[in-house]
Amino acid sequence: MLFTDSGHKLKEIILAGRSNVGKSTLFYQLFGRKVRKGRKPGTTLKPNVIQFRDLIITDLPGFGYIRGDRILNEKIKDFFVKYIETNDRIIAAIQVLDASSFFEIVERWERRNEIPIDIEMHDFLREFNIEVFVAANKIDKVEDPYCVKRIAEKLGIDENKVYPISAKFGKVENLKNALKQYFREINKSEWIGVLR
């Protein structure tokens, strides 16, 4: 268990999602910090971390299917699972989805009779009583007016728990406002200062 210099127990918020969904771009839009990225999607193996007072914010490596590298796929997935299972300071997660390809990917996995990775990740995070904010990124590329509602239905959550955003274009205010409200609800208004 980690503590600050003043003895306060550290809490953590993670950004999680498949490779190439825009986690690092969103990290910058929310917190104003650029993070290290791999040369191509799916090659970032270490988390990017910032600390603000007694809050740690971690951009975890993306996982999912990396073409032609089963060992790397398993290594990243194992890291992710172990990180969540062994880390009791995580209080919230921003799960980043690519709204423009979400249904295509989900349907592909379902045709193979497998649980889609985005749904599996969401369920896994909720098993640990982690507050999950679903960021439906790349919404600017989506024409379906019911996209957010349909994503919520697939995840089995209320539509108001899905935040349509476009990290590339800086359209993340709804998610920022939700985080601010969450910080107030848990009596951590001082964390609002971490937001860009």
Contact map, one row per residue, 1 for C-alpha under 8 A:
1110000011000000000000000000000000000000000000000000000000000000000000000000000000000001100000000000000000000000000000000000000000000000000000000000000000000000000000000000000000000000000000000000
1111000011000000000000000000000000000000000000000000000000000000000000000000000000000000000000000000000000000000000000000000000000000000000000000000000000000000000000000000000000000000000000000000
1111111111000000000000000000000000000000000000000000010000000000000000000000000000000000000000000000000000000000000000000000000000000000000000000000000000000000000000000000000000000000000000000000
0111111111000000000000000000000000000000000000000000110000000000000000000000000000000000000000000000000000000000000000000000000000000000000000000000000000000000000000000000000000000000000000000000
0011111100000000000000000000000000000000000000000000000000000000000000000000000000000000000000000000000000000000000000000000000000000000000000000000000000000000000000000000000000000000000000000000
0011111100000000000000000000000000000000000000000000000000000000000000000000000000000000000000000000000000000000000000000000000000000000000000000000000000000000000000000000000000000000000000000000
0011111110000000000000000000000000000000000000000000000000000000000000000000000000000000000000000000000000000000000000000000000000000000000000000000000000000000000000000000000000000000000000000000
0011111111000000000000000000000000000000000000000000010000000000000000000000000000000000000000000000000000000000000000000000000000000000000000000000000000000000000000000000000000000000000000000000
1111001111100000000000000000000000000000000000000000010000000000000000000000000000000000000000000000000000000000000000000000000000000000000000000000000000000000000000000000000000000000000000000000
1111000111110000000000000000000000000000000000000000011100000000000000000000000000000000100000000000000000000000000000000000000000000000000000000000000000000000000000000000000000000000000000000000
0000000011111000000000000000000000000000000000000000011100000000000000000000000000000000111000000000000000000000000000000000000000000000000000000000000000000000000000000000000000000000000000000000
0000000001111100000000000000000000000000000000000000001111000000000000000000000000000000111100000000000000000000000000000000000000000000000000000000000000000000000000000000000000000000000000000000
0000000000111110000000000000000000000000000000000000001111000000000000000000000000000000011111000000000000000000000000000000000000000000000000000000000000000000000000000000000000000000000000000000
0000000000011111000000000000000000000000000000000000000011110000000000000000000000000000010111000000000000000000000000000000000000000000000000000000000000000000000000000000000000000000000000000000
0000000000001111100000100010000000000000000000000000000011110000000000000000000000000000000011110000000000000000000000000000000000000000000000000000000000000000000000000000000000000000000000000000
0000000000000111110000100000000000000000000000000000000000111100000000000000000000000000000011110000000000000000000000000000000000000000000000000000000000000000000000000000000000000000000000000000
0000000000000011111010100000000000000000000000000000000000001110000000000000000000000000000000111000000000000000000001001000000000000000000000000000000000000000000000000000000000000000000000000000
0000000000000001111110000000000000000000000000000000000000000111000000000000000000000000000000011000000000000000000011000000000000000000000000000000000000000000000000000000000000000000000000000000
0000000000000000111110000000000000000000110000000000000000001111000000000000000000000000000000000000000000000000000000000000000000000000000000000000000000000000000000000000000000000000000000000000
0000000000000000011111100000000000000000110000000000000000000100000000000000000000000000000000000000000000000000000000000000000000000000000000000000000000000000000000000000000000000000000000000000
0000000000000000111111100000000000000000000000000000000000000000000000000000000000000000000000011100000000000000000000000000000000000000100000000000000000000000000000000000000000000000000000000000
0000000000000000000111111100000000000000000000000000000000000000000000000000000000000000000000010100000000000000000000000000000000000000100000000000000000000000000000110000000000000000000000000000
0000000000000011100111111110000000000000000000000000000000100000000000000000000000000000000000010000000000000000000000000000000000000000000000000000000000000000000000000000000000000000000000000000
0000000000000000000001111111000001101000000000000000000000100000000000000000000000000000000000000000000000000000000000000000000000000000000000000000000000000000000000000000000000000000000000000000
0000000000000000000001111111100001000000000000000000000000000000000000000000000000000000000000000000000000000000000000000000000000000000000000000000000000000000000000110000000000000000000000000000
0000000000000000000001111111110000000000000000000000000000000000000000000000000000000000000000000000000000000000000000000000000000000000000000000000000000000000000000110000000000000000000000000000
0000000000000010000000111111111111100000000000000000000000100000000000000000000000000000000000000000000000000000000000000000000000000000000000000000000000000000000000000000000000000000000000000000
0000000000000000000000011111111111100000000000000000000000000000000000000000000000000000000000000000000000000000000000000000000000000000000000000000000000000000000000000000000000000000000000000000
0000000000000000000000001111111110000000000000000000000000000000000000000000000000000000000000000000000000000000000000000000000000000000000000000000000000000000000000100101000000000000000000000001
0000000000000000000000000111111100000000000000000000000000000000000000000000000000000000000000000000000000000000000000000000000000000000000000000000000000000000000000000001000100000000000000000011
0000000000000000000000000011111110000000000000000000000000000000000000000000000000000000000000000000000000000000000000000000000000000000000000000000000000000000000000000000000000000000000000000111
0000000000000000000000000011111111000000000000000000000000000000000000000000000000000000000000000000000000000000000000000000000000000000000000000000000000000000000000000000000000000000000000000011
0000000000000000000000000011101111100000000000000000000000000000000000000000000000000000000000000000000000000000000000000000000000000000000000000000000000000000000000000000000000000000000000000000
0000000000000000000000011011000111110000000000000000000000000000000000000000000000000000000000000000000000000000000000000000000000000000000000000000000000000000000000000000000000000000000000000000
0000000000000000000000010011000011111000000000010000000000000000000000000000000000000000000000000000000000000000000000000000000000000000000000000000000000000000000000000000000000000000000000000000
0000000000000000000000000000000001111100000100010000000000000000000000000000000000000000000000000000000000000000000000000000000000000000000000000000000000000000000000000000000000000000000000000000
0000000000000000000000010000000000111110001100000000000000000000000000000000000000000000000000000000000000000000000000000000000000000000000000000000000000000000000000000000000000000000000000000000
0000000000000000000000000000000000011111111110000000000000000000000000000000000000000000000000000000000000000000000000000000000000000000000000000000000000000000000000000000000000000000000000000000
0000000000000000000000000000000000001111101000000000000000000000000000000000000000000000000000000000000000000000000000000000000000000000000000000000000000000000000000000000000000000000000000000000
0000000000000000000000000000000000000111111000000000000000000000000000000000000000000000000000000000000000000000000000000000000000000000000000000000000000000000000000000000000000000000000000000000
0000000000000000001100000000000000000111111100000000000000000000000000000000000000000000000000000000000000000000000000000000000000000000000000000000000000000000000000000000000000000000000000000000
0000000000000000001100000000000000000101111110000000000000001110010000000000000000000000000000000000000000000000000000000000000000000000000000000000000000000000000000000000000000000000000000000000
0000000000000000000000000000000000001111111110000000000000001000000000000000000000000000000000000000000000000000000000000000000000000000000000000000000000000000000000000000000000000000000000000000
0000000000000000000000000000000000011100111111100000000000001100000000000000000000000000000000000000000000000000000000000000000000000000000000000000000000000000000000000000000000000000000000000000
0000000000000000000000000000000000000100011111100000000000001000000000000001000000000000000000000000000000000000000000000000000000000000000000000000000000000000000000000000000000000000000000000000
0000000000000000000000000000000000000000000111110000000000011000000000000000000000000000000000000000000000000000000000000000000000000000000000000000000000000000000000000000000000000000000000000000
0000000000000000000000000000000000000000000111111000000001111000000000000000000000000000000000000000000000000000000000000000000000000000000000000000000000000000000000000000000000000000000000000000
0000000000000000000000000000000000110000000001111100000001110000000000000000000000000000000000000000000000000000000000000000000000000000000000000000000000000000000000000000000000000000000000000000
0000000000000000000000000000000000000000000000111110000111100000000000000000000000000000000000000000000000000000000000000000000000000000000000000000000000000000000000000000000000000000000000000000
0000000000000000000000000000000000000000000000011111000111000000000000000000000000000000000000000000000000000000000000000000000000000000000000000000000000000000000000000000000000000000000000000000
0000000000000000000000000000000000000000000000001111111110000000000000000000000000000000000000000000000000000000000000000000000000000000000000000000000000000000000000000000000000000000000000000000
0000000000000000000000000000000000000000000000000111111100000000000000000000000000000000000000000000000000000000000000000000000000000000000000000000000000000000000000000000000000000000000000100100
0001000000000000000000000000000000000000000000000011111000000000000000000000000000000000000000000000000000000000000000000000000000000000000000000000000000000000000000000000000000000000000000100000
0011000111100000000000000000000000000000000000000011111100000000000000000000000000000000000000000000000000000000000000000000000000000000000000000000000000000000000000000000000000000000000000000000
0000000001111000000000000000000000000000000000000011111110000000000000000000000000000000000000000000000000000000000000000000000000000000000000000000000000000000000000000000000000000000000000100000
0000000001111000000000000000000000000000000000001111011111000000000000000000000000000000000000000000000000000000000000000000000000000000000000000000000000000000000000000000000000000000000000000000
0000000000011110000000000000000000000000000000001110001111100000000000000000000000000000000000000000000000000000000000000000000000000000000000000000000000000000000000000000000000000000000000000000
0000000000011110000000000000000000000000000000111100000111110000000000000000000000000000000000000000000000000000000000000000000000000000000000000000000000000000000000000000000000000000000000000000
0000000000000111000000110010000000000000000000111000000011111000000000000000000000000000000000000000000000000000000000000000000000000000000000000000000000000000000000000000000000000000000000000000
0000000000000111000000000000000000000000000001110000000001111100000000000000000100000000000000000000000000000000000000000000000000000000000000000000000000000000000000000000000000000000000000000000
0000000000000001101000000000000000000000011111100000000000111110000000000001000100000000000000000000000000000000000000000000000000000000000000000000000000000000000000000000000000000000000000000000
0000000000000001111100000000000000000000010100000000000000011111000000000001000000000000000000000000000000000000000000000000000000000000000000000000000000000000000000000000000000000000000000000000
0000000000000000111000000000000000000000010000000000000000001111110000001001100000000000000000000000000000000000000000000000000000000000000000000000000000000000000000000000000000000000000000000000
0000000000000000011000000000000000000000000000000000000000000111110000001000100000000000000000000000000000000000000010000000000000000000000000000000000000000000000000000000000000000000000000000000
0000000000000000000000000000000000000000000000000000000000000011111000001000000000000000000000000000000000000000000000000000000000000000000000000000000000000000000000000000000000000000000000000000
0000000000000000000000000000000000000000010000000000000000000011111111011000000000000000000000000000000000000000000000000000000000000000000000000000000000000000000000000000000000000000000000000000
0000000000000000000000000000000000000000000000000000000000000000111111000000000000000000000000000000000000000000000000000000000000000000000000000000000000000000000000000000000000000000000000000000
0000000000000000000000000000000000000000000000000000000000000000011111000000000000000000000000000000000000000000000000000000000000000000000000000000000000000000000000000000000000000000000000000000
0000000000000000000000000000000000000000000000000000000000000000011111111000000000000000000000000000000000000000000000000000000000000000000000000000000000000000000000000000000000000000000000000000
0000000000000000000000000000000000000000000000000000000000000000011111111100000000000000000000000000000000000000000000000000000000000000000000000000000000000000000000000000000000000000000000000000
0000000000000000000000000000000000000000000000000000000000000000000011111110000000000000000000000000000000000000000000000000000000000000000000000000000000000000000000000000000000000000000000000000
0000000000000000000000000000000000000000000000000000000000000000010011111111000000000000000000000000000000000000000000000000000000000000000000000000000000000000000000000000000000000000000000000000
0000000000000000000000000000000000000000000000000000000000000011110011111111100000000000000000000000000000000000000000000000000000000000000000000000000000000000000000000000000000000000000000000000
0000000000000000000000000000000000000000000000000000000000000000000001111111110000000000000000000000000000000000000000000000000000000000000000000000000000000000000000000000000000000000000000000000
0000000000000000000000000000000000000000000000000000000000000000000000111111111000000000000000000000000000000000000000000000000000000000000000000000000000000000000000000000000000000000000000000000
0000000000000000000000000000000000000000000010000000000000001110000000011111111100000000000000000000000000000000000000000000000000000000000000000000000000000000000000000000000000000000000000000000
0000000000000000000000000000000000000000000000000000000000000011000000001111111110000000000000000000000000000000000000000000000000000000000000000000000000000000000000000000000000000000000000000000
0000000000000000000000000000000000000000000000000000000000000000000000000111111111000000000000000000000000000000000000000000000000000000000000000000000000000000000000000000000000000000000000000000
0000000000000000000000000000000000000000000000000000000000000000000000000011111111100000000000000000000000000000000000000000000000000000000000000000000000000000000000000000000000000000000000000000
0000000000000000000000000000000000000000000000000000000000011000000000000001111111110000000000000000000000000000000000000000000000000000000000000000000000000000000000000000000000000000000000000000
0000000000000000000000000000000000000000000000000000000000000000000000000000111111111000000000000000000000000000000000000000000000000000000000000000000000000000000000000000000000000000000000000000
0000000000000000000000000000000000000000000000000000000000000000000000000000011111111100000000000000000000000000000000000000000000000000000000000000000000000000000000000000000000000000000000000000
0000000000000000000000000000000000000000000000000000000000000000000000000000001111111110000000000000000000000000000000000000000000000000000000000000000000000000000000000000000000000000000000000000
0000000000000000000000000000000000000000000000000000000000000000000000000000000111111111010000000000000000000000000000000000100000000000000000000000000000000000000000000000000000000000000000000000
0000000000000000000000000000000000000000000000000000000000000000000000000000000011111111000000000000000000000000000000000000000100000000000000000000000000000000000000000000000000000000000000000000
0000000000000000000000000000000000000000000000000000000000000000000000000000000001111111000000000000000000000000000000000000000000000000000000000000000000000000000000000000000000000000000000000000
0000000000000000000000000000000000000000000000000000000000000000000000000000000000111111110000000000000000000000000000000000000000000000000000000000000000000000000000000000000000000000000000000000
1000000000000000000000000000000000000000000000000000000000000000000000000000000000011111110000000000000000000000000000000000000000000000000000000000000000000000000000000000000000000000000000000000
1000000001110000000000000000000000000000000000000000000000000000000000000000000000000011111000000000000000000000000000000000000000000000000000000000000000000000000000000000000000000000000000000000
0000000000111100000000000000000000000000000000000000000000000000000000000000000000010011111110000000000000000000000000000000000001000000000000000000000000000000000000000000000000000000000000000000
0000000000111000000000000000000000000000000000000000000000000000000000000000000000000000111110000000000000000000000000000000000011100000000000000000000000000000000000000000000000000000000000000000
0000000000011100000000000000000000000000000000000000000000000000000000000000000000000000011111000000000000000000000000000000000001111000000000000000000000000000000000000000000000000000000000000000
0000000000001111000000000000000000000000000000000000000000000000000000000000000000000000011111100000000000000000000000000000100001111000000000000000000000000000000000000000000000000000000000000000
0000000000001111000000000000000000000000000000000000000000000000000000000000000000000000000111110000000000000000000000000000000000011110000000000000000000000000000000000000000000000000000000000000
0000000000000011100000000000000000000000000000000000000000000000000000000000000000000000000011111000000000000000000000000100000000011110000000000000000000000000000000000000000000000000000000000000
0000000000000011110011100000000000000000000000000000000000000000000000000000000000000000000001111100000000000000000000000000000000000111100000000000000000000000000000000000000000000000000000000000
0000000000000000110010000000000000000000000000000000000000000000000000000000000000000000000000111110010000000000000001000000000000000111100000000000000000000000000000000000000000000000000000000000
0000000000000000000011000000000000000000000000000000000000000000000000000000000000000000000000011111110000000000000000000000000000000001111000000000000000000000000000000000000000000000000000000000
0000000000000000000000000000000000000000000000000000000000000000000000000000000000000000000000001111111000000000000000000000000000000001111001000010000000000000000000000000000000000000000000000000
0000000000000000000000000000000000000000000000000000000000000000000000000000000000000000000000000111111000000000000000000000000000000000111011000000000000000000000000000000000000000000000000000000
0000000000000000000000000000000000000000000000000000000000000000000000000000000000000000000000000111111110000000000000000000000000000000000000000000000000000000000000000000000000000000000000000000
0000000000000000000000000000000000000000000000000000000000000000000000000000000000000000000000001111111111000000000000000000000000000000000000000000001000000000000000000000000000000000000000000000
0000000000000000000000000000000000000000000000000000000000000000000000000000000000000000000000000011111111100000000000000000000000000000000000000000000000000000000000000000000000000000000000000000
0000000000000000000000000000000000000000000000000000000000000000000000000000000000000000000000000000111111110000000000000000000000000000000000000000000000000000000000000000000000000000000000000000
0000000000000000000000000000000000000000000000000000000000000000000000000000000000000000000000000000111111111000000100000000000000000000000000000000000000000000000000000000000000000000000000000000
0000000000000000000000000000000000000000000000000000000000000000000000000000000000000000000000000000011111111100000111000000000000000000000000000000000000000000000000000000000000000000000000000000
0000000000000000000000000000000000000000000000000000000000000000000000000000000000000000000000000000001111111110000100000000000000000000000000000000000000000000000000000000000000000000000000000000
0000000000000000000000000000000000000000000000000000000000000000000000000000000000000000000000000000000111111111000000000000000000000000000000000000000000000000000000000000000000000000000000000000
0000000000000000000000000000000000000000000000000000000000000000000000000000000000000000000000000000000011111111111100000000000000000000000000000000000000000000000000000000000000000000000000000000
0000000000000000000000000000000000000000000000000000000000000000000000000000000000000000000000000000000001111111111100000000000000000000000000000000000000000000000000000000000000000000000000000000
0000000000000000000000000000000000000000000000000000000000000000000000000000000000000000000000000000000000111111110000000000000000000000000000000000000000000000000000000000000000000000000000000000
0000000000000000000000000000000000000000000000000000000000000000000000000000000000000000000000000000000000011111110000000000000000000000000000000000000000000000000000000000000000000000000000000000
0000000000000000000000000000000000000000000000000000000000000000000000000000000000000000000000000000000000001111111000000000000000000000000000000000000000000000000000000000000000000000000000000000
0000000000000000000000000000000000000000000000000000000000000000000000000000000000000000000000000000000000001111111100000000000000000000000000000000000000000000000000000000000000000000000000000000
0000000000000000000000000000000000000000000000000000000000000000000000000000000000000000000000000000000000001100111110110000000000000000000000000000000000000000000000000000000000000000000000000000
0000000000000000000000000000000000000000000000000000000000000000000000000000000000000000000000000000000011101100011111110000000000000000000000000000000000000000000000000000000000000000000000000000
0000000000000000010000000000000000000000000000000000000000000001000000000000000000000000000000000000000001000000001111111000000000000000000000000000000000000000000000000000000000000000000000000000
0000000000000000110000000000000000000000000000000000000000000000000000000000000000000000000000001000000001000000000111111100000000000000000000000000000000000000000000000000000000000000000000000000
0000000000000000000000000000000000000000000000000000000000000000000000000000000000000000000000000000000000000000001111111110000000000000000000000000000001100000000000000000000000000000000000000000
0000000000000000000000000000000000000000000000000000000000000000000000000000000000000000000000000000000000000000001111111111000000000000000000000000000000000000000000000000000000000000000000000000
0000000000000000100000000000000000000000000000000000000000000000000000000000000000000000000000000000000000000000000011111111100000000000000000000000000000000000000000000000000000000000000000000000
0000000000000000000000000000000000000000000000000000000000000000000000000000000000000000000000100000000000000000000001111111110000010000000000000000000000100000000000000000000000000000000000000000
0000000000000000000000000000000000000000000000000000000000000000000000000000000000000000000000000000000000000000000000111111111000000000000000000000000000100000000000000000000000000000000000000000
0000000000000000000000000000000000000000000000000000000000000000000000000000000000000000000000000000000000000000000000011111111100000000000000000000000000000000000000000000000000000000000000000000
0000000000000000000000000000000000000000000000000000000000000000000000000000000000010000000010000000000000000000000000001111111111010000000000000000000000000000000000000000000000000000000000000000
0000000000000000000000000000000000000000000000000000000000000000000000000000000000000000000000000000000000000000000000000111111111110000000000000000000000000000000000000000000000000000000000000000
0000000000000000000000000000000000000000000000000000000000000000000000000000000000000000000000000000000000000000000000000011111111000000000000000000000000000000000000000000000000000000000000000000
0000000000000000000000000000000000000000000000000000000000000000000000000000000000001000000000000000000000000000000000000001111111000000000000000000000000000000000000000000000000000000000000000000
0000000000000000000000000000000000000000000000000000000000000000000000000000000000000000001000000000000000000000000000000000111111100000000000000000000000000000000000000000000000000000000000000000
0000000000000000000000000000000000000000000000000000000000000000000000000000000000000000011110000000000000000000000000000000111111110000000000000000000000000000000000000000000000000000000000000000
0000000000000000000000000000000000000000000000000000000000000000000000000000000000000000001110000000000000000000000000000000010011111000000000000000000000000000000000000000000000000000000000000000
0000000000000000000000000000000000000000000000000000000000000000000000000000000000000000000111100000000000000000000000000100110001111100000000000000000000000000100000000000000000000000000000000000
0000000000000000000000000000000000000000000000000000000000000000000000000000000000000000000111100000000000000000000000000000000000111110000000000000000000000000111000000000001000000000000000000000
0000000000000000000000000000000000000000000000000000000000000000000000000000000000000000000001111000000000000000000000000000000000011111000000000000000000000000111000000000000000000000000000000000
0000000000000000000000000000000000000000000000000000000000000000000000000000000000000000000001111000000000000000000000000000000000001111100000000000000000000000011110000000001000000000000000000000
0000000000000000000000000000000000000000000000000000000000000000000000000000000000000000000000011110000000000000000000000000000000000111111000000001000000000000011110000000000000000000000000000000
0000000000000000000011000000000000000000000000000000000000000000000000000000000000000000000000011111000000000000000000000000000000000011111000000000000000000000000111100000000000000000000000000000
0000000000000000000000000000000000000000000000000000000000000000000000000000000000000000000000000111000000000000000000000000000000000001111111000000000000000000000011110000000000000000000000000000
0000000000000000000000000000000000000000000000000000000000000000000000000000000000000000000000000111000000000000000000000000000000000001111111000000000000000000000111000000000000000000000000000000
0000000000000000000000000000000000000000000000000000000000000000000000000000000000000000000000000000000000000000000000000000000000000000011111000000000000000000000011000000000000000000000000000000
0000000000000000000000000000000000000000000000000000000000000000000000000000000000000000000000000001000000000000000000000000000000000000011111100000000000000000000000000000000000000000000000000000
0000000000000000000000000000000000000000000000000000000000000000000000000000000000000000000000000011000000000000000000000000000000000000011111111010000000000000000000000000000000000000000000000000
0000000000000000000000000000000000000000000000000000000000000000000000000000000000000000000000000000000000000000000000000000000000000000000011111000000000000000000000000000000000000000000000000000
0000000000000000000000000000000000000000000000000000000000000000000000000000000000000000000000000000000000000000000000000000000000000000000001111110000000000000000000000000000000000000000000000000
0000000000000000000000000000000000000000000000000000000000000000000000000000000000000000000000000000000000000000000000000000000000000000000001111111000000000000000000000000000000000000000000000000
0000000000000000000000000000000000000000000000000000000000000000000000000000000000000000000000000000000000000000000000000000000000000000000000011111110000000000000000000000000000000000000000000000
0000000000000000000000000000000000000000000000000000000000000000000000000000000000000000000000000010000000000000000000000000000000000000000001011111111000000000000000000000000000000000000000000000
0000000000000000000000000000000000000000000000000000000000000000000000000000000000000000000000000000000000000000000000000000000000000001000000001111111100000010011100000000000000000000000000000000
0000000000000000000000000000000000000000000000000000000000000000000000000000000000000000000000000000000000000000000000000000000000000000000000000111111110000010000000000000000000000000000000000000
0000000000000000000000000000000000000000000000000000000000000000000000000000000000000000000000000000000000000000000000000000000000000000000000000111111111000000000000000000000000000000000000000000
0000000000000000000000000000000000000000000000000000000000000000000000000000000000000000000000000000010000000000000000000000000000000000000000000011111111100010010000000000000000000000000000000000
0000000000000000000000000000000000000000000000000000000000000000000000000000000000000000000000000000000000000000000000000000000000000000000000000001111111111110110000000000000000000000000000000000
0000000000000000000000000000000000000000000000000000000000000000000000000000000000000000000000000000000000000000000000000000000000000000000000000000111111111110000000000000000000000000000000000000
0000000000000000000000000000000000000000000000000000000000000000000000000000000000000000000000000000000000000000000000100000000000000000000000000000011111111000000000000000000000000000000000000000
0000000000000000000000000000000000000000000000000000000000000000000000000000000000000000000000000000000000000000000000100110000000000000000000000000001111111000000000000000000000000000000000000000
0000000000000000000000000000000000000000000000000000000000000000000000000000000000000000000000000000000000000000000000000000000000000000000000000000000111111100000000000000000000000000000000000000
0000000000000000000000000000000000000000000000000000000000000000000000000000000000000000000000000000000000000000000000000000000000000000000000000000000111111110100000000000000000000000000000000000
0000000000000000000000000000000000000000000000000000000000000000000000000000000000000000000000000000000000000000000000000000000000000000000000000000000110011111110000000000000000000000000000000000
0000000000000000000000000000000000000000000000000000000000000000000000000000000000000000000000000000000000000000000000000000000000000000000000000001101110001111110000000000000000000000000000000000
0000000000000000000000000000000000000000000000000000000000000000000000000000000000000000000000000000000000000000000000000000000000000000000000000000000000000111111000000000000000000000000000000000
0000000000000000000000000000000000000000000000000000000000000000000000000000000000000000000000000000000000000000000000000000000000011100000000000000000100001111111000000000000000000000000000000000
0000000000000000000000000000000000000000000000000000000000000000000000000000000000000000000000000000000000000000000000000000000000001111000000000001001100000111111100000000000000000000000000000000
0000000000000000000000000000000000000000000000000000000000000000000000000000000000000000000000000000000000000000000000000000000000001111000000000001000000000001111110000000011000000000000000000000
0000000000000000000000000000000000000000000000000000000000000000000000000000000000000000000000000000000000000000000000000000000000000011101000000001000000000000011111000001010000000000000000000000
0000000000000000000000000000000000000000000000000000000000000000000000000000000000000000000000000000000000000000000000000000000000000011111100000000000000000000001111100011011000000000000000000000
0000000000000000000000000000000000000000000000000000000000000000000000000000000000000000000000000000000000000000000000000000000000000000111100000000000000000000000111111111000000000000000000000000
0000000000000000000001001100100000000000000000000000000000000000000000000000000000000000000000000000000000000000000000000000000000000000110000000000000000000000000011111111000000000000000000000000
0000000000000000000001001100000000000000000000000000000000000000000000000000000000000000000000000000000000000000000000000000000000000000010000000000000000000000000001111110000000000000000000000000
0000000000000000000000000000000000000000000000000000000000000000000000000000000000000000000000000000000000000000000000000000000000000000000000000000000000000000000001111110000000000000000000000000
0000000000000000000000000000100000000000000000000000000000000000000000000000000000000000000000000000000000000000000000000000000000000000000000000000000000000000000001111111000000000000000000000000
0000000000000000000000000000000000000000000000000000000000000000000000000000000000000000000000000000000000000000000000000000000000000000000000000000000000000000000011111111100000000000000000000000
0000000000000000000000000000110000000000000000000000000000000000000000000000000000000000000000000000000000000000000000000000000000000000000000000000000000000000000111100111111100000000000000000000
0000000000000000000000000000000000000000000000000000000000000000000000000000000000000000000000000000000000000000000000000000000000000000000000000000000000000000000000000011111110000000000000000000
0000000000000000000000000000000000000000000000000000000000000000000000000000000000000000000000000000000000000000000000000000000000000000000000000000000000000000001110000001111111000000000000000000
0000000000000000000000000000000000000000000000000000000000000000000000000000000000000000000000000000000000000000000000000000000000001010000000000000000000000000001010000001111111100000000000000000
0000000000000000000000000000010000000000000000000000000000000000000000000000000000000000000000000000000000000000000000000000000000000000000000000000000000000000000000000001111111110000000000000010
0000000000000000000000000000000000000000000000000000000000000000000000000000000000000000000000000000000000000000000000000000000000000000000000000000000000000000000000000000111111111000000000000000
0000000000000000000000000000000000000000000000000000000000000000000000000000000000000000000000000000000000000000000000000000000000000000000000000000000000000000000000000000011111111100000000000000
0000000000000000000000000000000000000000000000000000000000000000000000000000000000000000000000000000000000000000000000000000000000000000000000000000000000000000000000000000001111111110000000010000
0000000000000000000000000000000000000000000000000000000000000000000000000000000000000000000000000000000000000000000000000000000000000000000000000000000000000000000000000000000111111111000010010000
0000000000000000000000000000000000000000000000000000000000000000000000000000000000000000000000000000000000000000000000000000000000000000000000000000000000000000000000000000000011111111100000000000
0000000000000000000000000000000000000000000000000000000000000000000000000000000000000000000000000000000000000000000000000000000000000000000000000000000000000000000000000000000001111111110000000000
0000000000000000000000000000000000000000000000000000000000000000000000000000000000000000000000000000000000000000000000000000000000000000000000000000000000000000000000000000000000111111111111110000
0000000000000000000000000000000000000000000000000000000000000000000000000000000000000000000000000000000000000000000000000000000000000000000000000000000000000000000000000000000000011111111110000000
0000000000000000000000000000000000000000000000000000000000000000000000000000000000000000000000000000000000000000000000000000000000000000000000000000000000000000000000000000000000001111111100000000
0000000000000000000000000000000000000000000000000000000000000000000000000000000000000000000000000000000000000000000000000000000000000000000000000000000000000000000000000000000000000111111100000000
0000000000000000000000000000000000000000000000000000000000000000000000000000000000000000000000000000000000000000000000000000000000000000000000000000000000000000000000000000000000000011111110000000
0000000000000000000000000000000000000000000000000000000000000000000000000000000000000000000000000000000000000000000000000000000000000000000000000000000000000000000000000000000000000011111111110000
0000000000000000000000000000000000000000000000000000000000000000000000000000000000000000000000000000000000000000000000000000000000000000000000000000000000000000000000000000000000010011001111110000
0000000000000000000000000000000000000000000000000000000000000000000000000000000000000000000000000000000000000000000000000000000000000000000000000000000000000000000000000000000000000010000111111000
0000000000000000000000000000000000000000000000000001101000000000000000000000000000000000000000000000000000000000000000000000000000000000000000000000000000000000000000000000000000000010000111111110
0000000000000000000000000000000000000000000000000000000000000000000000000000000000000000000000000000000000000000000000000000000000000000000000000000000000000000000000000000000000110010000111111110
0000000000000000000000000000000000000000000000000000000000000000000000000000000000000000000000000000000000000000000000000000000000000000000000000000000000000000000000000000000000000000000001111111
0000000000000000000000000000001000000000000000000001000000000000000000000000000000000000000000000000000000000000000000000000000000000000000000000000000000000000000000000000000000000000000000111111
0000000000000000000000000000011100000000000000000000000000000000000000000000000000000000000000000000000000000000000000000000000000000000000000000000000000000000000000000000000100000000000000111111
0000000000000000000000000000111100000000000000000000000000000000000000000000000000000000000000000000000000000000000000000000000000000000000000000000000000000000000000000000000000000000000000001111
